[in-house]
Amino acid sequence: MELLDAIRSRRTTNGPFLPDPVTPEHQKLLIEAASRAPSHFNSQPWRFVLIEDETIRRRIAEIGGQTMTQLMEEGRFFQRYRKYFRFSQTELEERRDGILIDQLPGPLRPFIRQVFSDKGLFLMNKLGVPRTLGEDNTRLVANSPLILAALLTKEEYKPDDLSGYYCLLSLGMAVENIWLTCGDLGMGIQFVSTPMEIPEAWDEIKSILQVPDDLELMALYRLGYVPKDQKRPRIDWTSSQRKSMAQLVYRNVISPETCWSDEENL
Ligand SMILES: Cc1cc2nc3c(=O)[nH]c(=O)nc-3n(C[C@H](O)[C@H](O)[C@H](O)COP(=O)(O)O)c2cc1C
């Protein structure tokens, strides 16, 4: 795949993967791609755990689903992420960022805007939406043939230090390399981030993975081969919109006059 095609077609995979295990050759390519990322002084502060063991995957999946349900039932998820939700294609196209929930069972559609109010949350909980989403997520994660944990060495990753900032940049680039390689190999990838939002859940995952004191667990992903006819989850979103050049770029200095102009769009 050409590099620009790979970048343009990169997506988060929200739906299920095929059950086929990720071949050892592909696992090696993914990690090789990660390790080719730049890092400060070539420190390569990242470490990875490839998780194929079914019992471990299932337990991580259960924690993923339970934390999703808990965050949604308590309203924490909606409070924290309210600002990223768009409610129409028009709004999405105007803002050109955020996510639009465009796949929702009919009976829930009238409530989607209200989910951010106390009344709406009460209703959602009564309808069991957080539980349904949590269960769907558990199934998705448990049925993913590979879970990838990304870690940083604490020797380098000191959150209050410049090296901590460099580590985050480096790990981001390593993960992007993995993401792009997934596209080339017919694979997909998705963050499993809800356990990170509940410290006890994150601690449990660290303990399952036997993370030693000198490593920091940074992120979890589920990976696998993407089926030809990708089924969408019952509740799903789209987030393919991107900001325009004029919203992103300035020339030389930052002022309203120096932003990218329409004439520059070839
Ligand atoms: C730091 C970070 C955290 C993310 N957390 C999640 C997540 O918890 N679940 C998820 O499905 N996607 C997650 N994503 C993916 C974004 O939602 C996604 O990249 C964005 O909506 C753009 O969609 P795209 O990746 O399909 O282009 C995360 C991405 C980043 C960089």
The ligand as an SDF file (V2000), in Angstrom:
LIG
                    3D

 31 33  0  0  0  0  0  0  0  0999 V2000
   -5.5070    9.1050   23.0810 C   0  0  0  0  0  0  0  0  0  0  0  0
   -6.6360    8.4650   22.2990 C   0  0  0  0  0  0  0  0  0  0  0  0
   -7.6480    7.8020   22.9750 C   0  0  0  0  0  0  0  0  0  0  0  0
   -8.6590    7.1700   22.2750 C   0  0  0  0  0  0  0  0  0  0  0  0
   -9.6140    6.4500   22.9370 N   0  0  0  0  0  0  0  0  0  0  0  0
  -10.4960    5.7280   22.2240 C   0  0  0  0  0  0  0  0  0  0  0  0
  -11.4110    4.8350   22.8440 C   0  0  0  0  0  0  0  0  0  0  0  0
  -11.4360    4.7300   24.0440 O   0  0  0  0  0  0  0  0  0  0  0  0
  -12.2460    4.0830   22.0890 N   0  0  0  0  0  0  0  0  0  0  0  0
  -12.2400    4.1820   20.7270 C   0  0  0  0  0  0  0  0  0  0  0  0
  -12.9830    3.4740   20.0800 O   0  0  0  0  0  0  0  0  0  0  0  0
  -11.4120    5.0440   20.1140 N   0  0  0  0  0  0  0  0  0  0  0  0
  -10.5400    5.7840   20.8210 C   0  0  0  0  0  0  0  0  0  0  0  0
   -9.6670    6.6010   20.1630 N   0  0  0  0  0  0  0  0  0  0  0  0
   -9.7710    6.7450   18.7030 C   0  0  0  0  0  0  0  0  0  0  0  0
  -10.4380    8.0470   18.3180 C   0  0  0  0  0  0  0  0  0  0  0  0
  -11.7900    8.0640   18.7190 O   0  0  0  0  0  0  0  0  0  0  0  0
  -10.3280    8.1780   16.8070 C   0  0  0  0  0  0  0  0  0  0  0  0
   -8.9820    8.1750   16.4420 O   0  0  0  0  0  0  0  0  0  0  0  0
  -10.9800    9.4630   16.2750 C   0  0  0  0  0  0  0  0  0  0  0  0
  -12.3540    9.4830   16.5330 O   0  0  0  0  0  0  0  0  0  0  0  0
  -10.7780    9.5890   14.7690 C   0  0  0  0  0  0  0  0  0  0  0  0
  -11.3160    8.4350   14.1260 O   0  0  0  0  0  0  0  0  0  0  0  0
  -10.4170    7.5190   13.2110 P   0  0  0  0  0  0  0  0  0  0  0  0
   -9.3230    6.9290   14.0840 O   0  0  0  0  0  0  0  0  0  0  0  0
  -11.3220    6.4470   12.6800 O   0  0  0  0  0  0  0  0  0  0  0  0
   -9.8430    8.3890   12.1410 O   0  0  0  0  0  0  0  0  0  0  0  0
   -8.6630    7.2440   20.8640 C   0  0  0  0  0  0  0  0  0  0  0  0
   -7.6450    7.9210   20.1920 C   0  0  0  0  0  0  0  0  0  0  0  0
   -6.6370    8.5140   20.8860 C   0  0  0  0  0  0  0  0  0  0  0  0
   -5.5140    9.1860   20.1250 C   0  0  0  0  0  0  0  0  0  0  0  0
  1  2  1  0
  2  3  1  0
  2 30  2  0
  3  4  2  0
  4  5  1  0
  4 28  1  0
  5  6  2  0
  6  7  1  0
  6 13  1  0
  7  8  2  0
  7  9  1  0
  9 10  1  0
 10 11  2  0
 10 12  1  0
 12 13  2  0
 13 14  1  0
 14 15  1  0
 14 28  1  0
 15 16  1  0
 16 17  1  0
 16 18  1  0
 18 19  1  0
 18 20  1  0
 20 21  1  0
 20 22  1  0
 22 23  1  0
 23 24  1  0
 24 25  2  0
 24 26  1  0
 24 27  1  0
 28 29  2  0
 29 30  1  0
 30 31  1  0
M  END
$$$$
